[in-house]
Structures are given as C-alpha cells and as structure tokens.
Amino acid sequence: MPINVIRHRRVSFITSISHVTPRFLRIALLLTVVLALAGIHLEGHAILKSSSPANGAFVTDPDMPVQLTFNVRVDAERSKLQLLMPDASTLDLPIVKSPSPDMLISKLTGLKPGAYAIRWQVLAPDGHISRGEIPFTVRDP
C-alpha cells in the first residue's frame, strides 16, 4: 500500500475521533448538570454501616438503645426490626422517629443473660429490600 494512502487513513481516523469526542463530552456534561440540578440521587441497596449494639458485642445492661445506620436513607414505615430471643422466639421492636433518614432507632428492655440477635429489614430508595442480623450476647453485670 502506498505511503500516501496510509497517511490519509490515519488522518481520516484521527479526524473522525476528534469530531465524536467533543460531542460525546458535551452530552455527558449536559447530562451530569441536568441530574445535579434536578436533585436526583442515584442510590443503591441499603448497606448497614454501623449498629448499636455492635455485631458480636457482649453487653451487661438489660436495657439499651438500638441504633442502625445505613449508607442510604431507608423507609422507616416499611422497615422492620425484630429481636431474636435465646429460645428462638421473635419479638417485634417498635421503630421510633429518627433524627436522620438513614437510621432506625428502637429500645430493648428487660433482657436476661443469653445470646440474642436483631433482625432488620429495610426498603432502600432503589426499591430493593435489604435484610440482616446483628448477633450480640447479654452477660451478667
């Protein structure tokens, strides 16, 4: 193949890329600005970031607050907290109003020594349900 043809093809390829790239960048920038101005949050599944009592904790207090913090806001009205008792029975825990939309708060009272778990189920903004358990143990003071 003659050198002129190779140079022409190379220049033609570079020219076609340079026309596509600015258009693509303009569209991507416009989409980013529109989403930012509209206040749309692209959030994913709810993931538990922290809890009190902590996972695997040993506690001595028979009365304690329960606080679960997630990576995204959760729908508290459609969420559920349960206490799994040492005898494998469950007790529904009331969810109280939280100061932050990414938290669930409740209270445990009258716990006897033994192995417990908090079962949680939350609805995330993306419409998916996340579930989990937080085991902990109550010991004699």
BELWO-V258664 format. One line per field, one symbol per residue. phi: phi as a letter, one per 30 degrees, with the letter a starting at -180 (. if undefined). burial: # if it has 9 or more other ideal C-beta (glycine too) atoms within 8 Angstrom, else .. Layout:
# BELWO-V258664
phi->???
burial->???
This chain:
# BELWO-V258664
phi->.dddddddddddddddddddddddddddddddddddddidccccddbdcaabddeidcbcddbadcbcccdbdbdddccbbbcddedidbbdcdccecdbdcbbbabcbidcelcbaccbbbccddjcccbabbdabccdd
burial->.....#............................#..........###..#.##....#....#.#####.#.###..#######.......#.#..#...#######..#..#.#####.###.....#...#####...
